[in-house]
Amino acid sequence: MSALIEAFLSAFGDMANHPALVPALFAVALAGSVRGFAGFGGAMLFMPFATFLFDPRLAVVAFFIIDTSITLPLVTNALRHWDWRTVIPCAIGSWVGVWFGAYLLATTDTLILRWTICLIIILLVGVMLTGWRYTARPKTPISLGVGSVAGVLGGISQVSAPPLVAYWAAGPFPAQVIRANLICFFFFATLGSLAAFFANGVFTAQTLALAVWLAPAYGLAIFIGARLFKGSNDTLFRRVAFAIILIAAVTSLPLLDPLMRA
């Protein structure tokens, strides 16, 4: 135990001098405000910056730690508005998909991971921009499939929201239910992600140190974002949701690395 504490303290001190820490704090604050408002999008905005500020494995797991621990208070209110008949199948699907995603995170080349993430996001943005909508209640097999895709993306990058937003925002649900569905989904999906990450050995002293540095900024920003949601409406919510995904798609492109690093 003492060895683990010493490793953490050493990593925590090293992180204080890391040149990427300050830009990461600004990025995680922006991500937190969006997460608090929309119920999703924190990872989508943070990870494109984080994956070239830090090793993707470090950034993904550190963000998982802070997002899981800090967003728990949002779940209490969301459970009053969620549609459990579609969220539960999506969560079950994600428990299966996240194992494959976590395996890819631990074994696949970083550049391949980044291209895969951004191309999937761009594809889903295209689907949503067509304005396609459906009015029927989501079917359980479809929910399972969407959740599986979200689980794979979550295991790779913590960016699991795009297929879920495309699925629920294109349906009959109002903004309050969509936001509640997303918050509750991430709560239940966390159980599968936690086991998959442990099994693949991606928790380290460095990930915990980075999480501790980022947590205060993320938590404060989530509180501010949640307050702002109370004054929004369905149209504004959907526009913000689509804008979040579009920004994430563009900033995820590895081709933009020279510009983003400048």
C-alpha positions as CSV (number, residue, x, y, z in Angstrom):
1,M,0.0,0.0,0.0
2,S,2.8,2.4,0.9
3,A,4.4,1.7,-2.5
4,L,1.1,2.7,-4.2
5,I,0.9,5.9,-2.2
6,E,4.5,6.8,-3.0
7,A,3.9,6.1,-6.7
8,F,0.8,8.4,-6.7
9,L,2.6,11.2,-4.8
10,S,5.5,11.1,-7.3
11,A,3.1,11.1,-10.3
12,F,1.1,14.0,-8.7
13,G,4.3,16.1,-8.3
14,D,5.4,15.3,-11.9
15,M,2.0,16.2,-13.2
16,A,2.3,19.7,-11.6
17,N,5.2,20.4,-13.8
18,H,3.7,18.9,-17.0
19,P,3.5,21.6,-19.7
20,A,0.1,20.3,-20.8
21,L,-1.6,20.6,-17.4
22,V,-2.8,24.2,-17.8
23,P,-4.3,23.8,-21.2
24,A,-5.9,20.6,-20.0
25,L,-7.5,22.4,-17.1
26,F,-9.1,24.9,-19.5
27,A,-10.3,22.1,-21.8
28,V,-11.8,20.1,-18.9
29,A,-13.6,23.2,-17.6
30,L,-15.2,23.7,-21.0
31,A,-16.1,20.0,-21.2
32,G,-17.7,20.1,-17.7
33,S,-19.9,23.1,-18.5
34,V,-21.2,21.2,-21.6
35,R,-21.7,18.0,-19.6
36,G,-23.7,19.8,-17.0
37,F,-25.9,21.5,-19.6
38,A,-26.5,18.7,-22.1
39,G,-25.9,15.6,-20.0
40,F,-23.2,14.5,-22.4
41,G,-20.4,15.9,-24.4
42,G,-17.7,16.2,-21.8
43,A,-15.5,13.5,-23.3
44,M,-16.3,14.6,-26.8
45,L,-14.9,18.1,-26.2
46,F,-12.1,17.1,-23.9
47,M,-10.6,14.0,-25.6
48,P,-9.7,15.6,-28.9
49,F,-7.4,18.0,-27.0
50,A,-6.4,15.5,-24.4
51,T,-5.2,12.8,-26.9
52,F,-2.4,15.1,-28.2
53,L,-1.7,16.7,-24.8
54,F,-1.3,13.3,-23.2
55,D,-1.1,9.6,-24.1
56,P,-4.6,8.5,-25.0
57,R,-4.6,5.8,-22.5
58,L,-3.7,8.3,-19.7
59,A,-6.3,10.8,-20.8
60,V,-9.2,8.3,-21.3
61,V,-8.8,6.7,-18.0
62,A,-8.3,9.9,-16.0
63,F,-11.4,11.4,-17.6
64,F,-13.3,8.2,-16.8
65,I,-12.4,8.6,-13.1
66,I,-13.5,12.3,-12.8
67,D,-16.6,11.9,-14.9
68,T,-17.8,8.9,-13.0
69,S,-17.2,10.3,-9.5
70,I,-18.3,13.9,-10.1
71,T,-21.5,13.4,-12.1
72,L,-23.2,11.1,-9.6
73,P,-25.3,13.9,-8.1
74,L,-26.8,14.5,-11.6
75,V,-28.3,11.0,-11.6
76,T,-30.7,11.6,-8.7
77,N,-32.6,14.3,-10.6
78,A,-32.3,12.4,-13.9
79,L,-34.1,9.4,-12.5
80,R,-37.3,11.4,-12.3
81,H,-37.4,12.0,-16.0
82,W,-35.6,9.1,-17.8
83,D,-37.2,6.5,-20.1
84,W,-35.9,3.3,-18.5
85,R,-37.4,1.1,-21.3
86,T,-34.8,2.4,-23.8
87,V,-32.0,3.3,-21.4
88,I,-31.6,-0.1,-19.8
89,P,-31.2,-2.0,-23.1
90,C,-28.7,0.6,-24.3
91,A,-26.7,0.1,-21.0
92,I,-26.7,-3.7,-21.3
93,G,-25.4,-3.4,-24.9
94,S,-22.7,-1.0,-23.7
95,W,-21.5,-3.6,-21.1
96,V,-20.8,-6.0,-23.9
97,G,-19.3,-3.4,-26.3
98,V,-17.0,-1.8,-23.8
99,W,-14.9,-4.9,-23.3
100,F,-14.0,-4.9,-27.0
101,G,-13.3,-1.1,-26.8
102,A,-11.1,-1.4,-23.7
103,Y,-9.1,-4.2,-25.5
104,L,-8.6,-2.0,-28.5
105,L,-7.5,0.9,-26.2
106,A,-4.8,-1.4,-24.6
107,T,-3.5,-3.0,-27.8
108,T,-4.1,-0.7,-30.8
109,D,-1.9,2.0,-32.3
110,T,-2.8,5.5,-31.1
111,L,-3.2,7.1,-34.6
112,I,-5.5,4.3,-35.7
113,L,-7.7,4.9,-32.6
114,R,-7.9,8.6,-33.3
115,W,-8.9,8.2,-36.9
116,T,-11.5,5.6,-36.0
117,I,-13.1,7.8,-33.4
118,C,-13.3,10.9,-35.6
119,L,-14.6,9.1,-38.6
120,I,-17.4,7.5,-36.6
121,I,-18.3,10.9,-35.1
122,I,-18.3,12.5,-38.6
123,L,-20.6,9.8,-39.9
124,L,-23.1,10.3,-37.1
125,V,-23.0,14.1,-37.6
126,G,-24.0,13.5,-41.2
127,V,-26.9,11.4,-40.2
128,M,-28.2,14.0,-37.7
129,L,-27.7,16.9,-40.1
130,T,-30.1,15.3,-42.6
131,G,-32.9,16.1,-40.2
132,W,-34.1,12.5,-40.1
133,R,-36.6,11.8,-37.3
134,Y,-38.7,8.9,-36.2
135,T,-41.8,9.0,-34.1
136,A,-42.2,5.4,-33.0
137,R,-41.0,4.2,-29.6
138,P,-37.5,2.7,-29.8
139,K,-37.4,-1.1,-30.1
140,T,-35.3,-3.1,-27.6
141,P,-33.1,-4.9,-30.2
142,I,-32.2,-1.5,-31.7
143,S,-31.5,-0.1,-28.3
144,L,-29.2,-3.0,-27.6
145,G,-27.3,-2.4,-30.9
146,V,-26.9,1.3,-30.3
147,G,-25.7,0.7,-26.8
148,S,-23.1,-1.8,-28.0
149,V,-21.7,0.7,-30.5
150,A,-21.6,3.3,-27.7
151,G,-19.8,0.8,-25.5
152,V,-17.1,0.2,-28.0
153,L,-16.5,3.9,-28.4
154,G,-16.5,4.4,-24.7
155,G,-13.9,1.7,-24.2
156,I,-11.7,3.3,-26.8
157,S,-12.0,6.9,-26.0
158,Q,-14.8,7.7,-23.4
159,V,-16.6,9.3,-26.4
160,S,-19.7,7.1,-26.3
161,A,-22.4,9.7,-26.7
162,P,-22.7,10.2,-30.5
163,P,-24.8,7.1,-31.4
164,L,-27.0,7.7,-28.3
165,V,-27.6,11.4,-29.1
166,A,-28.4,10.5,-32.8
167,Y,-30.7,7.8,-31.5
168,W,-32.7,9.7,-28.9
169,A,-32.6,13.2,-30.5
170,A,-34.0,11.9,-33.7
171,G,-36.9,10.4,-31.8
172,P,-40.0,11.7,-30.0
173,F,-38.4,12.5,-26.7
174,P,-38.3,16.1,-25.3
175,A,-35.0,17.7,-24.2
176,Q,-35.5,16.9,-20.5
177,V,-36.0,13.2,-21.2
178,I,-33.0,13.0,-23.7
179,R,-30.7,14.7,-21.1
180,A,-32.0,12.4,-18.4
181,N,-31.6,9.3,-20.6
182,L,-28.0,10.3,-21.3
183,I,-27.1,10.9,-17.7
184,C,-28.7,7.6,-16.5
185,F,-27.1,5.7,-19.4
186,F,-23.6,6.9,-18.4
187,F,-24.3,6.0,-14.8
188,F,-25.2,2.3,-15.7
189,A,-22.6,2.0,-18.4
190,T,-19.9,3.0,-15.9
191,L,-20.3,-0.4,-14.2
192,G,-19.3,-2.3,-17.3
193,S,-16.5,0.2,-18.1
194,L,-15.0,-0.1,-14.6
195,A,-14.7,-3.9,-14.9
196,A,-13.3,-3.7,-18.4
197,F,-10.7,-1.1,-17.5
198,F,-9.5,-3.1,-14.5
199,A,-9.3,-6.3,-16.5
200,N,-7.0,-4.5,-19.1
201,G,-4.7,-3.0,-16.5
202,V,-5.1,0.7,-17.6
203,F,-5.4,2.2,-14.1
204,T,-2.1,3.6,-13.0
205,A,-0.7,6.2,-10.6
206,Q,-0.4,8.6,-13.5
207,T,-4.0,8.4,-14.4
208,L,-5.1,8.9,-10.8
209,A,-2.7,11.9,-10.5
210,L,-4.1,13.5,-13.6
211,A,-7.7,12.9,-12.4
212,V,-7.0,14.6,-9.1
213,W,-5.6,17.6,-10.8
214,L,-8.5,18.0,-13.2
215,A,-11.4,17.1,-10.9
216,P,-12.0,20.5,-9.2
217,A,-12.3,22.4,-12.5
218,Y,-14.6,19.8,-14.0
219,G,-16.9,19.7,-11.0
220,L,-17.3,23.4,-10.8
221,A,-18.0,23.6,-14.5
222,I,-20.6,20.9,-14.3
223,F,-22.5,22.8,-11.6
224,I,-22.6,25.9,-13.8
225,G,-23.7,24.0,-16.9
226,A,-26.5,22.3,-15.0
227,R,-27.8,25.7,-13.8
228,L,-27.8,27.0,-17.4
229,F,-29.9,24.0,-18.6
230,K,-32.9,25.2,-16.5
231,G,-33.4,28.1,-18.9
232,S,-33.2,26.2,-22.1
233,N,-35.9,24.7,-24.4
234,D,-36.1,21.6,-26.8
235,T,-34.9,23.5,-29.9
236,L,-31.9,25.1,-28.1
237,F,-31.0,21.8,-26.5
238,R,-30.9,19.9,-29.9
239,R,-28.9,22.7,-31.5
240,V,-26.4,22.6,-28.7
241,A,-26.2,18.8,-28.9
242,F,-25.5,18.8,-32.6
243,A,-23.0,21.6,-32.3
244,I,-21.1,19.7,-29.6
245,I,-20.8,16.6,-31.9
246,L,-19.8,18.7,-34.9
247,I,-17.0,20.5,-32.9
248,A,-15.8,17.2,-31.6
249,A,-15.7,15.7,-35.1
250,V,-13.6,18.6,-36.5
251,T,-11.2,18.9,-33.6
252,S,-10.7,15.1,-33.5
253,L,-9.1,15.0,-37.0
254,P,-5.4,14.0,-36.7
255,L,-4.8,16.2,-39.8
256,L,-5.3,19.3,-37.6
257,D,-2.6,18.3,-35.1
258,P,-0.1,20.9,-36.4
259,L,-2.6,23.7,-36.2
260,M,-3.9,22.6,-32.8
261,R,-0.4,22.4,-31.4
262,A,0.7,25.7,-32.7
